[in-house]
Amino acid sequence: MFRVATNYQSMVARRRLNNLVDNQSKERTKLSSGSRIYQAAFDPSGVAISTGMRAKSRSNMQAQRNVNDGISLLQVAEGTLGVMHQIGGRLRELAMQAAND
């Protein structure tokens, strides 16, 4: 007996990943427009903002990797549960066969 179910955690993780990718794209666009800053002496506040944006972009990339790792973990767990379900079914079959013999 097999059951088809929605993997809610995977869907949530995928949605968060898409949001992070969108945020990363926006942050990169902001960084690319900061090309007027050649030295910190020309625009110290601009350099500080740019540095903060780079840090946020790196943080978003790490979060994206973490979400991908979480999705992989959920896929492995889902596969393991499927195998366990098959083993349980086979054990049930064998138990019924032994009871009938």
SULRA-V131650 format. One record per backbone hydrogen bond with DSSP energy under -1.0 kcal/mol. NH is the residue of the N-H (numbers start at 1). CO is the residue of the C=O. E is the energy in kcal/mol with one decimal. If there is no record, write none. Layout:
# SULRA-V131650
nh:co:e
NH:CO:E
NH:CO:E
This chain:
# SULRA-V131650
nh:co:e
8:6:-1.4
11:7:-1.9
12:8:-2.5
13:9:-2.5
14:10:-2.4
15:11:-2.2
16:12:-2.5
17:13:-2.4
18:14:-2.4
19:15:-2.2
20:16:-2.5
21:17:-2.4
22:18:-2.2
23:19:-2.6
24:20:-2.7
25:21:-2.3
26:22:-2.2
27:23:-2.6
28:24:-2.4
29:25:-2.0
30:26:-2.1
31:27:-2.4
32:28:-2.5
33:29:-1.2
34:31:-1.6
37:34:-1.6
42:39:-1.1
47:43:-2.3
48:44:-2.2
49:45:-2.4
50:46:-2.8
51:47:-2.8
52:48:-2.2
53:49:-2.4
54:50:-2.4
55:51:-2.3
56:52:-2.3
57:53:-2.5
58:54:-2.5
59:55:-2.4
60:56:-2.6
61:57:-2.3
62:58:-2.3
63:59:-2.4
64:60:-2.3
65:61:-2.2
66:62:-2.6
67:63:-2.5
68:64:-2.3
69:65:-2.4
70:66:-2.3
71:67:-2.5
72:68:-2.4
73:69:-2.4
74:70:-2.4
75:71:-2.3
76:72:-2.3
77:73:-2.5
78:74:-2.5
79:75:-2.3
80:76:-2.5
81:77:-2.5
82:78:-1.9
83:79:-2.1
84:80:-2.6
85:81:-2.2
86:82:-2.0
87:83:-2.5
88:84:-2.6
89:85:-2.2
90:86:-2.3
91:87:-2.7
92:88:-2.2
93:89:-2.3
94:90:-2.6
95:91:-2.5
96:92:-2.5
97:93:-2.4
98:94:-2.6
99:95:-2.1
100:96:-1.6
101:97:-1.1
